Amino acid sequence: MSHTIKLTQQSHWNNLFKQWKLPLYFTKPALHHIKYFVDGMLSTGFTGTLTDIHRESLQDRDRRTLSHFLSHGHWNTPYLKRIVQRVAFQQIKESAQQHHSPIFVILDDTVCEKTKPSSQATHTMQGASFQHSHLKGRHVYGHAVVQALLRSGDQVYPFATERYDPEGKSKIALACEMIQAVPMSTCWTYVLMDSWYPSSSVLQTSAERGFHVISGLKTNRIFYPQGIRQSLKSFASYISKSDTDLVTIGSSAYRVYRYEGKLNLLENAALLLCWKEGEGFDPKQMKAFLSTDVSLTNEEILSYYSKRWAIETYFRTAKVHLAMDRYQVRSAKAIDRYLTLLMFASMCCIYDGQGSLIDGLHRYRLQKKQDMIEYIYDQAQSGATLAQIKTQLRAA
């Protein structure tokens, strides 16, 4: 699009970037590219290609400049990550203080599946390997991405994202770094994770930050009821209905056995062994949950843990609507920058819409459609021909 054309959203991004002080750390060409990526990624029809971004952002530069920006451009990627962290934490902290609710740090990873290249391929996608997919229950080829979200009430913001490199830091180490990056505050803070993450280093890092942990637990974990060392699965076979309490979370009811005391990794914690009401007490059907905050009730522990589901919906939205797993760039540097820009675009969308990512996307796309209609109308009113408008909008 010609530089003389201004849409409402373009001016909006310029003002927002100034508010976040991006011009202090990025050159004008870099800011233009960041704006193009944000607009293109959030637009209807984005499928993960740079061609889509070039088309949807209506920029007048050659499409190859987008590829160069990802692979070779001189811009401060770590600072863009810090911008996301600063804005996300500020928004979540304000929400927590306003509603007197805790801050939740939600950790998980997902696999961006790719096609395994043939042995004859000369230019393969860097950093890809076989990763376990929880969704498919088997190993698939692609990139594993570790993600942290911040949540308070219904507000959910992306906070950090890192591609896991099998030859680099472990997923646990990346999770610890993300926890360390969360600022401490006067708000109660809980780290939520599934049963793959509650290792000694994650628990220790969380404790050092003053955060409690609520997580799922694998049923082979060891604890010490009445001083006897045994696994959760073995102990579960001795539990009967009279040993449990009925807990209702939303529309679901559970039978819950509560243990407080020593675990292998902790001197004192609350442990919940849960079964769905009416389905018996088969150890194979049991779900186990850990809370380092023993002051919480059973209802509070399970209710807080349910907040973790936000990261599953985030991954689904990011993959379906933002092409998180459909990028086609090949170098590790370009992939990492793509994921950073996608996280930044998601944060912008949520900040702008003051709601969930999917709600923000619907609102943004509707507003962009309205802006385009207004632009066409204004151009027609000012005497532009249909051919000129088509040319300006790359529809000729």
N, C-alpha and C positions, 0 to 999 in steps of 0.2 A: 504494500500500500504506500502511496506517496506520503512523504513526511508532512505534507500540508493537511492530511486527513487526521482528524482527532475523534476517536470514539470516547464515550463516557468512561468506559472501563480502562482505557489506556491512561487517561488523566488520573483515574482512581489509583492505579498501581503506582504511578509516579509519586503521588502524594503519600501513599502508604510507605513506599521505600524511603522517602525523605524522613518520615516519622520514625522509622527504624534505623535511620542514619546509615543506610547502605551507600550513599554517595561518598562517604568518608573513606570507604574501603574498596570500592569498585570504580573502575573507569566508566565513562559514559557508554562506550561500546559494550562493555561487559553488562552494564545495567540494562541496556536495550535487549541483549540476548536473554538475560534472566527473565525480563518481562515477556519476551516472545515465548520462552519455554513455559512459563506459568499460564499464559493465555492459551497456548496451543494444547497443553496437557489437560486443561479444564474444559476444553471445548467439546461439543458433541461430535462424535465421529473419530475421536483420537484413538488410534490403534497401536501406538508405541513407536511409530516411525518418525524420522526427522522430516520426511515429506509431509506428514500430517501437521507437524508443528509449523512448518514453512507455510502451508496452505491456510491453516486456521488462524495464525497470528497475522496474516496479511502483510508481512514485512516485505520491504523492497530489496533486501540483500539476497545474494545467491544462496541457495539451499546448502551449499557446501560449507558456508561459514558456520552453520550450526554444528556440523561434524567437527570442524576445526576447533570450535569453542569447547566441545567436550574432550577432545583428544589432546589438543595442544595449546588451548587458550591459557593466557596468564591471568588467573583470577583466584581469589582466596576462598577455596572450598571450605576449609575449616571455619572461617568466619561465618559463612552462610549457615553452617551447622549451629554455631553459637547463637546466631540470630534466632533460629528456630527454638533453641532451648530457652533463651531469655524471654521471648514472647510467650511461649507455651507456659512456662512456669508462672509468669506474671498473671496471665489470664486464669490459670487454675488456682493460684493462691488467692486471688481476689474472690473467686467463686467460693472457695472453701471458707474464707473469712466471713463472707456475706451470709452464707447458709449454715455456718458453724458445723461443717462436715469435714471428714478426713480428706487427705490427698492420697490417691492411689497411684503407685508406680507399677505399670503392668508390663511384664517382660514375656517375650515369646519369639519364636523364629518361624519362618515359612520358607518354602522352596520355590524358586522361580525356575520351573522346568524348561529344559531346552532339548533340542534334538541332538543326540550324540553324533558327532561328525564321523565320517568314514576315515579309514586309515590313509586315504589318498588326499584328504583335504589339506590345502597349504595354508589357509588363513582361518584357523579355528578360533572360537570364542575363548578368551583367556579366563582362567580361574574357575572353570566349570569342573565338576566332579560328581560322583555318585553320592547322593544325600538321602537320608531316610525321610520319607514323606508320611507324616501322621495321618493326613487325609486319605492317602491311598494304601497305607499300611505296608509299604515296601520301599525299596531304594529306587530313586529316579535320578536321571542326569540333569544337572543344572547348578544354580547358585543358591546357597542358603543365606538368608538375610535375617539378622537378629535385630529386633525392633523393641523400642520402649515407648510407651504412651503414658501420658499423665491424665488423670481423671479426677473430677470432683463433681458429685451429683451427675447431671446429664452432660456436662461439658467434658469432651475428650479431645486431647491434642496430641499429635505426634511429637516426640521429644528427641529421639535419637534413632539412627539406623546405620547399620554396618554390615557389609557383605562379609560372610565368613570365608576365610581362606584356610584350607586344610593345612597349608604349609606355614601359616601364621598363628595368631592368637586363637585359643579355643573359644567356643561359644560361651563357656562359663566366664572366661577372662573378659570377653566383650561385655557380658552382662554386668560384671563387677564395675567396669569402667563407666557404664551407663548409670549405675546406681550412685557412683561417686560424683557424677556430674550433676545430680539433682541437688539443688541448694537446700540447706537446712532452714527450717522455719519454726514458728510457734505452733503450726498446725500438726495434728497427728498424721503421720505418714505410714502407709502400709505398702510393702512390696508384694505384688500378687504374681504368682507363677504356677505353671503346671508341675507335674511330678518329675520332669526332666531337669529342673534347675536348682532345687534346694540343696546345694552342696555346702561343704563347710566354708569355702571362700565366699560364696554368696551370702550366707548367713552372717559371717563375720563382718563383711563389708557393710551390710545393712545395719548391723548393730553399731558399728563405728560411726555411722551417719545418724544414729538415733532413730532408725526406722524399724518397725516391726515387720515380720514376714508372715504372710498367709499363703500356703501353697498346697497343692496336691502332693500325695506321697505314694510311692510304689509299695505294694503290699508285702514286699520282701524286706522292708526296712525293719531294723531292730529297735525294740524298746524294752523297758524293764518293769512290768507290772508286778507289784509286791516283791521287787528285787530279783525277779526271775528273768533271765535273758531269753527273748524269743522274738520271732517275726510277727508282724501284724497278721499275716495270713494264718499262721498256726494258732494264734490266740483267738482269732475270730470264730473258730469252730466251737468254742466254749460259751459264746454269748447267746443268751436267750432274750425273748421279748421283755421279760421283767427287768433286765439289766439296762434297758434303753429308755430314752425319752422320745416323745413324738415332737418333731419340729416341722413347721410349715414354712416354706419359702416360696412366695408367690402362689401359684396354683398347685405346687407339688408338696407332698408330705413325706417325711423321712423318719426312720427309726435310727437314733443316734446313741452310740456308746461313747462316753467321754472319759479320757485318761489325762491326768496331769502328773507330770514328773519327768524323769530322766529319759532322754533318747540318746542314741549313739553320738549325735552331733551337738546336743544341747543338755545342759544340766536341768533345765525346767522349761516345759512347754505344754500347751494343750494339744491333745490329739483326739480327733473325732473319727470314729468308724461308723459309716453310714450305709443304710440300705433303704431302698424305696419301700414305703409302707405297703404291706400286702404282698410283697414278693419273697417273703421268707428271709433266712439269714445264711444263705449260701456264701461261704468265703470268696468264691469266684465272682460274685456279684457285688462285693463290698467296694466302697470308695473311701479312701482315707485322706484326711486333711490335717494340716499342721498350722498352729498359730503360736507365735512367740509371745503374743500378748494374752496372758492367762486371765486377764480381767474381763475379756469379752465373753458374752454368753454364746451358747451353741448357735442360736439364731443369728447373732451378729457375725460370727465367724463364717457361717455358710452364706449369709447375705453379702458380706464383703467379698468373699471369694467369687460370687456370681458376677461381680463387677468386671472380672477378668474377661468375660465374654466379649467385651468391647473390642479387644484386639483381634478376635476372630472376625467380627463384622468389618473391622477396618481393613484387614487383609483382603477380605472378599471384595469390598468396594474398590480398593486400590487395584486389584487385579482385573475386575470386570469393567470398571469405568475409567481407570487411569492407566491401564496397560502396564502394571507393575512388573509382570512377568513376560511381556512381549517385546521388550527392547531388542534392537537389532545391531547395536554397536558392539564392537568386538574386543577392544582393548580393556584391560582391567580398570585403568584410569577413567576411561569414558563411561564404563558401567557404574563405577562408584559415583561419578559426578551426576549421571542420570538419576540414580537413586536419591542422591542429595537434593537435586532439583525437584524430583517428584515429592519428597517429603516437604520441601519448602512450599510447593504449590498446594499441597494438602493443607498445610498450616494456614496459608493465605485464604484458602477457600473457607475453612472453618472459622477463622477470625472474621472474615467478611460477612459470613452468614449467621454467626452467633448460634450455631447448632451443630448437628452431626455432619460428617463429611458428605454423606449422601444428600442430605437436605441442602447443604451449601452448594453442591454441584448442580442440583436442580435449579436452585435460585440463580446461580451464576449463568447457567446456560439460557435460562429464560430472559435474564437481563441482557445478555449478549444479543439474543434474537431481537429484542425490543430496540436495542441501540442500533442494530443494523437497519431495521425498518425505518427508524427515525432519520438515520443518515441518508438513506435512499430518498426519503421524502424531502429532506432539506436540500439535497443536491438537485432534485427535480424542480423544486421551488425556485432555486437560484439559476435555473436555465441549463443545467447539464443535460446532455443527451443520454439516451438509454445506452448507446454504445460506449460513451465515456464512463458511465457508472459501472458498466460491466467490466471495462478494462481496469478501473480502479480497484474493483473487488475481485479481480482475477477470475471472473466468470465468463470472460469472452472466449 
